[in-house]
Amino acid sequence: MKRGCIHTKLNNNTADVCSRMMCANQIFTLHLLLYHRFIHGQDTIAIFLDFVSKFDSIIRPILWKIMPEDVVPTRLVDLLKAYYEDTKSSIQVYDKLIEFLEVEYGVRQGFLASPILFNFIPKSVAELKYAHDVTLISESVANVREIIRIAAAMADIAGLTISTLKTKYLSTENDINSLIQLN
């Protein structure tokens, strides 16, 4: 295991800090793929899904289940569980604190590990290892619809939402505009 890198067992199409892959490499790879498919007359649709960052909606039991599957030591998962156990929050109205409420979802904003914890949820969606966005490639509109439906359902289970404003597509097919719609 590499020192200082928890994600050493990620698959090869992961682009994270530990794999030392750069955004330029991803763009170049996508360019080559699209080029070769184009010169061979193969239709290609690339969907660039973007997930809305929802730190406060992460379902913790799912997080605790996913982390050990993603090479996180059980001891560390147990420490994080203990840190988040009995989490409470209160609302301040003027100078008075209202009663404390138990918080069962989300990761703490401002906590150093929160962005890392947040990234475990989308990594589990369809076993695609990504941070908060992903590119899905297919040959047909029907396939793209099914992939988006599955990704949306998996994201929903994890407490995430696909951003319809930031999700884009690229296609070599004619007249695709009316065929794909995100709700």
Secondary structure, DSSP 8 states (H G I E B T S, - for coil): --TT-S-TT--TT--STTTT--HHHHHHHHHHHHHHHHHTT---EEEEEEEE--GGG-BHHHHHHHHHHTT--HHHHHHHHHHHTT-EE--EETTEE---EE--BS--TT-TTHHHHHHHHHHHGGG---SSEEEEEES-HHHHHHHHHHHHHHHHHTT-EE-TTT-EEEESSSS-TTT----
